[in-house]
Amino acid sequence: MKYIGYSGWISRVVFGLVLLMACGSSYGQKAINNALTEQHMNIPGSKVSIIPPPGFDMGNTFLGFQHKVSGATIMVTELPGPYLKVSGAFREGDLSKNGMELVSRKEITVGGLDGILVEANQFANGIMHRKHLMVFGNENHSVLVIAVYPKEQSKNLSKAIREAVLSVVYQPELKVDPFETVPFTMSAEGTGFDSCHVVMGFLMFTREGGTPPKSRDQASLIAVMTPEKAVITDKRAMAVEGFKHGSGGNHDVKVDSIQEVTIDGLLGYEIVGTGLDNKTGEQELKYHVILFGYEHFTMILGSAVADYEKNLEAFRKMSVTLRHK
């Protein structure tokens, strides 16, 4: 069994969710040592504060700000991983593999913590997007700030969004409860998944207390509410399409079973199958549940490279405990 390194794992998490957010030049600044002002707004459940651009409101289903008219977003997340490994996902080669064209990359410090600023373009959902990505941290913890907006809106938004990203203030001593920002609860009792983290506003369950998964089977389960509203005419087809093309870093994805489910009073579909890891070629169990009923739909995504039956049973046991707040 080949182990999926941290950079590969974090690339799946970071760029997979950046795609959900989206569905050259230089910043001219190296050291960012901002003082907290009355204009700064704390991102609930985080130790990060930002001065949002005019017209931006707090995000409904993610940590950060949104501009409803243009679809622009500024998302903040804190990751339980060392900066050196997390920042590895922002090299030009890794960006290119995830469909991003690097515009600029600059080393910085934020409050004395090492970091980088990246500007890139990415085509998604028929639209070219401009992204401003900031990552900083230490040997134990990393912070990501991801700003995304339609490139055609650059004249109206680029300067304001760049200034918002550069206004970041990080307060490591601040006491926060990251679970308060998650719009649902889940239980892993009796499944052996003894570690739960909040990453980018979603829940991630693993065994043996860490991320990325450290257990032999590399099993993990993620529950996330998508940030965008969706009008779906054929829900079954959408679920199957999402399973085949939204399975992270997998190819040759096959559907073994699909069935209707009802969880927390919401109708949806459970799909079970397999896929081959893009880097290792190793086969993985893929478990997807998508629930409809609210303006935003909820997804539960499980994967494992071994002990398929045991993990599938655990995934199903956890999934039925999901409750929206």
C-alpha positions as CSV (number, residue, x, y, z in Angstrom):
1,M,0.0,0.0,0.0
2,K,1.4,3.4,-1.0
3,Y,0.8,6.3,1.4
4,I,-0.7,9.5,0.0
5,G,1.6,12.3,1.1
6,Y,0.4,15.4,2.8
7,S,0.8,17.6,-0.3
8,G,-1.4,15.2,-2.3
9,W,-4.0,15.1,0.4
10,I,-4.1,18.8,1.0
11,S,-4.3,19.4,-2.8
12,R,-7.5,17.4,-2.9
13,V,-9.0,19.3,0.1
14,V,-7.9,22.8,-0.9
15,F,-8.5,22.6,-4.7
16,G,-11.6,20.5,-4.4
17,L,-13.3,23.1,-2.3
18,V,-11.9,26.0,-4.2
19,L,-13.7,24.5,-7.2
20,L,-16.9,24.4,-5.2
21,M,-16.3,28.1,-4.4
22,A,-15.9,28.9,-8.0
23,C,-18.3,25.8,-9.4
24,G,2.3,38.9,-14.0
25,S,1.3,41.2,-11.2
26,S,2.9,41.8,-7.8
27,Y,1.4,42.6,-4.4
28,G,4.4,44.8,-3.7
29,Q,4.4,43.8,0.0
30,K,6.5,41.2,1.9
31,A,5.9,41.7,5.6
32,I,2.3,41.9,6.7
33,N,2.0,43.2,10.3
34,N,-1.4,44.7,10.6
35,A,-3.0,46.0,13.8
36,L,-6.6,45.2,14.5
37,T,-8.9,48.1,13.7
38,E,-12.7,48.8,14.1
39,Q,-13.1,48.0,10.4
40,H,-11.8,44.4,10.8
41,M,-14.3,41.6,11.1
42,N,-13.5,38.3,12.8
43,I,-14.4,35.2,10.8
44,P,-16.6,33.2,13.2
45,G,-14.9,30.1,14.5
46,S,-11.5,31.3,13.4
47,K,-8.6,33.4,14.7
48,V,-8.5,35.5,11.6
49,S,-9.9,39.0,11.0
50,I,-10.2,40.8,7.7
51,I,-11.5,44.2,6.5
52,P,-14.1,43.0,3.9
53,P,-14.5,44.9,0.6
54,P,-17.6,47.2,0.2
55,G,-20.7,45.2,-0.6
56,F,-19.4,41.9,0.9
57,D,-21.5,40.1,3.5
58,M,-20.6,37.3,5.8
59,G,-20.8,33.9,4.0
60,N,-23.8,31.7,4.7
61,T,-22.3,28.3,4.3
62,F,-18.6,28.9,4.5
63,L,-16.1,30.9,6.6
64,G,-15.6,34.2,5.0
65,F,-17.3,36.9,2.9
66,Q,-19.4,36.8,-0.3
67,H,-20.5,39.4,-2.9
68,K,-23.9,38.1,-4.0
69,V,-24.1,40.2,-7.2
70,S,-20.8,39.1,-8.7
71,G,-20.4,35.7,-7.0
72,A,-17.0,36.8,-5.6
73,T,-16.0,35.1,-2.3
74,I,-13.2,35.4,0.3
75,M,-12.9,32.2,2.2
76,V,-10.7,31.6,5.3
77,T,-9.8,28.3,6.9
78,E,-7.3,26.9,9.4
79,L,-5.7,23.6,8.9
80,P,-4.1,21.2,11.4
81,G,-0.9,20.8,9.4
82,P,2.6,22.3,9.1
83,Y,3.0,25.3,6.9
84,L,5.9,23.8,4.9
85,K,3.8,20.8,3.8
86,V,0.5,22.8,3.2
87,S,2.3,25.5,1.1
88,G,3.8,22.7,-1.0
89,A,0.3,22.4,-2.7
90,F,0.8,26.0,-4.1
91,R,3.9,25.3,-6.3
92,E,3.4,26.1,-9.9
93,G,3.4,22.4,-10.9
94,D,0.7,21.5,-8.4
95,L,-1.4,24.5,-9.4
96,S,-1.2,23.5,-13.0
97,K,-2.3,19.9,-12.2
98,N,-5.4,21.4,-10.6
99,G,-6.2,23.6,-13.7
100,M,-4.7,26.9,-12.4
101,E,-2.4,29.2,-14.4
102,L,0.1,30.9,-12.1
103,V,0.2,34.7,-12.4
104,S,2.4,35.5,-9.5
105,R,3.9,33.9,-6.4
106,K,5.6,35.8,-3.6
107,E,7.1,34.8,-0.2
108,I,5.7,36.9,2.7
109,T,5.4,36.9,6.5
110,V,2.2,37.5,8.4
111,G,2.7,38.6,11.9
112,G,6.1,37.0,11.8
113,L,4.8,33.7,10.4
114,D,6.2,32.5,7.0
115,G,3.8,32.6,4.1
116,I,3.2,33.0,0.4
117,L,0.9,35.0,-1.8
118,V,-0.3,33.5,-5.1
119,E,-2.3,35.0,-7.9
120,A,-3.7,32.6,-10.5
121,N,-6.4,32.1,-13.1
122,Q,-8.7,29.2,-13.4
123,F,-11.5,28.3,-15.8
124,A,-14.5,26.7,-14.0
125,N,-18.2,26.4,-14.8
126,G,-17.8,28.2,-18.1
127,I,-16.1,31.3,-16.5
128,M,-12.5,32.4,-16.1
129,H,-11.9,33.2,-12.5
130,R,-9.1,35.1,-10.8
131,K,-7.8,33.8,-7.5
132,H,-5.8,35.4,-4.7
133,L,-4.4,32.7,-2.4
134,M,-2.6,33.4,0.9
135,V,-1.2,30.6,3.1
136,F,0.9,31.2,6.3
137,G,1.6,29.3,9.5
138,N,4.2,27.4,11.5
139,E,5.2,23.8,12.2
140,N,1.8,22.8,13.7
141,H,-0.8,25.0,12.1
142,S,-1.6,26.7,8.8
143,V,-4.1,29.4,7.7
144,L,-5.5,29.8,4.2
145,V,-7.2,32.8,2.7
146,I,-8.7,32.2,-0.7
147,A,-10.4,35.0,-2.7
148,V,-12.2,34.1,-6.0
149,Y,-14.0,36.3,-8.5
150,P,-14.9,36.3,-12.2
151,K,-11.9,37.7,-14.1
152,E,-14.3,39.9,-16.1
153,Q,-15.0,41.7,-12.9
154,S,-11.3,42.5,-12.3
155,K,-11.7,46.2,-13.0
156,N,-14.4,46.5,-10.3
157,L,-13.2,44.0,-7.7
158,S,-9.4,43.3,-8.1
159,K,-8.1,46.2,-6.0
160,A,-10.6,45.9,-3.2
161,I,-10.2,42.1,-2.9
162,R,-6.4,42.4,-2.9
163,E,-6.6,45.0,-0.2
164,A,-8.9,42.8,1.8
165,V,-6.6,39.8,1.6
166,L,-3.6,41.9,2.7
167,S,-5.6,43.3,5.7
168,V,-5.5,39.9,7.4
169,V,-4.8,39.8,11.2
170,Y,-4.1,36.5,12.9
171,Q,-4.7,36.2,16.7
172,P,-3.2,32.9,17.7
173,E,-4.2,33.5,21.4
174,L,-7.9,33.9,20.6
175,K,-10.1,31.2,22.0
176,V,-12.6,29.9,19.4
177,D,-15.0,27.0,18.9
178,P,-14.7,25.9,15.2
179,F,-17.6,23.5,15.5
180,E,-20.1,26.4,16.0
181,T,-19.8,27.4,12.4
182,V,-20.6,24.0,10.9
183,P,-24.3,23.9,9.8
184,F,-24.9,20.3,11.0
185,T,-23.8,17.7,13.5
186,M,-22.6,14.1,13.0
187,S,-21.7,11.3,15.4
188,A,-18.9,8.7,14.9
189,E,-19.7,6.8,18.1
190,G,-19.0,3.1,17.8
191,T,-17.2,3.4,14.4
192,G,-13.6,3.8,15.4
193,F,-13.3,7.2,13.8
194,D,-12.0,8.9,16.9
195,S,-10.8,12.2,15.4
196,C,-12.9,15.0,14.1
197,H,-11.6,18.2,12.6
198,V,-13.3,21.3,11.1
199,V,-11.6,22.2,7.8
200,M,-13.0,25.0,5.6
201,G,-16.3,24.7,7.4
202,F,-16.8,21.0,6.9
203,L,-16.4,18.1,9.2
204,M,-13.7,15.5,8.6
205,F,-13.5,12.2,10.5
206,T,-10.4,10.0,10.6
207,R,-8.9,7.3,12.7
208,E,-5.8,7.5,14.9
209,G,-6.2,11.2,15.6
210,G,-5.0,13.2,12.6
211,T,-5.1,14.7,9.2
212,P,-4.3,13.5,6.6
213,P,-5.5,10.0,7.6
214,K,-2.7,8.0,9.3
215,S,-4.4,4.7,9.7
216,R,-3.5,1.7,7.5
217,D,-6.6,2.0,5.5
218,Q,-6.3,5.8,5.1
219,A,-10.1,6.0,5.8
220,S,-11.8,9.4,6.1
221,L,-15.3,10.8,5.9
222,I,-16.1,14.4,5.0
223,A,-19.5,16.1,5.4
224,V,-19.9,19.5,3.7
225,M,-22.8,21.8,2.7
226,T,-22.1,23.3,-0.7
227,P,-21.8,27.1,-0.8
228,E,-23.8,27.8,-3.9
229,K,-27.5,27.6,-4.4
230,A,-28.6,25.1,-7.1
231,V,-31.6,24.4,-9.2
232,I,-31.5,20.7,-10.1
233,T,-33.9,19.1,-12.5
234,D,-32.6,15.5,-12.5
235,K,-31.2,14.8,-9.0
236,R,-30.2,11.2,-9.7
237,A,-28.2,12.1,-12.8
238,M,-26.6,14.9,-10.9
239,A,-25.6,12.6,-8.1
240,V,-24.0,10.1,-10.5
241,E,-22.2,12.8,-12.4
242,G,-20.9,14.3,-9.2
243,F,-19.6,10.8,-8.1
244,K,-17.8,10.2,-11.3
245,H,-16.3,13.6,-11.8
246,G,-16.0,14.9,-8.3
247,S,-14.0,12.0,-6.7
248,G,-11.0,14.1,-5.8
249,G,-7.8,12.7,-7.2
250,N,-9.2,9.6,-8.8
251,H,-9.7,8.3,-12.3
252,D,-11.4,5.2,-13.7
253,V,-14.3,5.7,-11.3
254,K,-16.9,3.0,-11.3
255,V,-20.4,2.9,-9.7
256,D,-21.1,-0.4,-7.9
257,S,-24.5,0.6,-6.3
258,I,-26.9,3.5,-6.1
259,Q,-29.9,3.8,-3.9
260,E,-32.3,6.4,-2.5
261,V,-31.8,7.4,1.1
262,T,-33.6,9.7,3.6
263,I,-31.4,11.3,6.2
264,D,-32.6,14.1,8.6
265,G,-35.9,14.1,6.6
266,L,-34.1,14.9,3.4
267,L,-34.2,12.8,0.3
268,G,-31.1,11.9,-1.6
269,Y,-28.9,9.2,-3.1
270,E,-26.1,7.0,-1.7
271,I,-23.5,5.9,-4.3
272,V,-20.8,3.3,-3.6
273,G,-18.0,2.5,-6.0
274,T,-14.3,2.5,-6.6
275,G,-11.6,4.7,-8.3
276,L,-7.9,4.6,-8.9
277,D,-5.7,7.2,-7.2
278,N,-4.2,9.5,-9.8
279,K,-0.7,9.4,-8.2
280,T,-0.4,5.9,-6.8
281,G,-2.7,3.9,-9.1
282,E,-4.1,2.3,-6.0
283,Q,-7.8,1.3,-5.9
284,E,-10.0,3.2,-3.3
285,L,-13.4,2.7,-2.0
286,K,-15.6,5.7,-2.8
287,Y,-18.7,6.5,-0.8
288,H,-20.9,9.5,-1.7
289,V,-24.2,10.7,-0.2
290,I,-25.9,13.8,-1.6
291,L,-29.0,15.2,0.2
292,F,-31.5,17.6,-1.4
293,G,-34.1,19.7,0.3
294,Y,-32.6,23.0,1.2
295,E,-31.4,25.7,-1.1
296,H,-27.9,24.3,-0.6
297,F,-27.3,20.6,-0.9
298,T,-25.3,18.5,1.6
299,M,-22.7,15.9,0.6
300,I,-21.0,13.1,2.6
301,L,-17.8,11.8,1.1
302,G,-16.0,8.7,2.3
303,S,-12.9,6.9,1.0
304,A,-10.5,4.1,2.1
305,V,-7.8,2.0,0.5
306,A,-8.5,-1.2,2.5
307,D,-11.1,-2.9,4.6
308,Y,-13.9,-1.9,2.3
309,E,-16.8,-3.7,4.1
310,K,-15.8,-2.5,7.5
311,N,-15.4,1.1,6.3
312,L,-18.6,1.1,4.3
313,E,-20.5,-0.1,7.4
314,A,-18.9,2.7,9.4
315,F,-19.6,5.4,6.7
316,R,-23.3,4.4,6.6
317,K,-23.5,4.4,10.4
318,M,-22.1,7.9,10.6
319,S,-24.1,9.2,7.7
320,V,-27.5,8.5,9.2
321,T,-26.6,10.6,12.3
322,L,-26.3,13.8,10.3
323,R,-28.6,16.5,11.6
324,H,-28.9,20.1,10.3
325,K,-28.9,22.8,12.9
